[in-house]
């Protein structure tokens, strides 16, 4: 699948010019991570329900191969992320963060160890899983109106095209009569990508029907080992320039940097490359041979990998561990609240002990 086709799969954005304008206005956006921009302008509620999302909560990498910039917050806050919006009242956020700290601190020694953080990360990841299962029930209902518990590719194709403005009855009739569907090239490429993904989600014995569980794998590949592997292959295919099925550092950091030609955009691109280089060398490349295999990338992206959760816990602690005792104290987690929650707290240490 080309990067262009993956771009199209998200929301079928109107034009490259729109992307240019959005990038110019929002210099904090991820360089070239168009999916982050597409989410701001969904075509419709139904479009969101039946299309595989670009972003998967609790997964380290986006569907288009970019790093998930919200990963730390997602695995620390779980479904409570919305409670830490930037415009929330700082004192309320601080109180909520203190409550979270007491839950993570299982042995009540007023510090959080890597093992305690690992357990917490696994719990929060499971919360994201359960939220996806809940949303999938609604999504499946949207494409299975007759309620027979199975959806054919043709049924899904009708709903998808209807969400793009096509007349649902006319499309259904044409498909039923095996007549040619007149769609633009962009939509046709998206359909081909979705069809490939659809049949990958069809568990053996393949019957070209998806039940609710298989549809969950179609929308959320992180819920299926086989679909996670498929997602990894797609990412590698997009980044692998020499076709050897592996990724070098140069290939991993050579994604398009965006189209805005100014110093601010270049600074963001430089930071983005440094982040990817660090992630490649220190985390993804498990044996440190400067080559990332599909197996290594699959292990890296597996959200329920306990070893990954422990490494993530250690990394999160290291960010805020000012006294270098390999644990997190409440004062440290409040001081570095922006890293953990996305919300910067004022007077973070004020009355900490009294409130705790």
Buried (B, 14 or more C-beta within 10 A) or exposed (E): BEBEBBBBBBBBBEEEEEBEEBBBEEBEBBBBBBBBBBBEEEBEEBBBBBBBBBBBBBBBBBBBBBBBBBBBBBBBBBEBBEBBEEEBEBEEBBEBBBEBBEEBBEEEEEBBBBEBBBBBBBBBBBBBBEBBBEBBEEBBEBBBEEEEEBBBBEBBBBBBBBBBEBEEEBBBEBBEEEEEBEBEEBBEBBBEBBEEBBEBBBBEEEEEBBBBBBBBBBBBBBBBEEBBBBBBBBBBBBBBEEEEEBBBBEBBBBBEBBBBEEEEBBEBBEEBBEBBBEBBBEBBBBEEEEBBBBEBBBBBBBBBBEEBBBBBBBBBBEEBBEEEEEBBBBBBBBBBBBBBBBBEBEEBEEEBEEEE
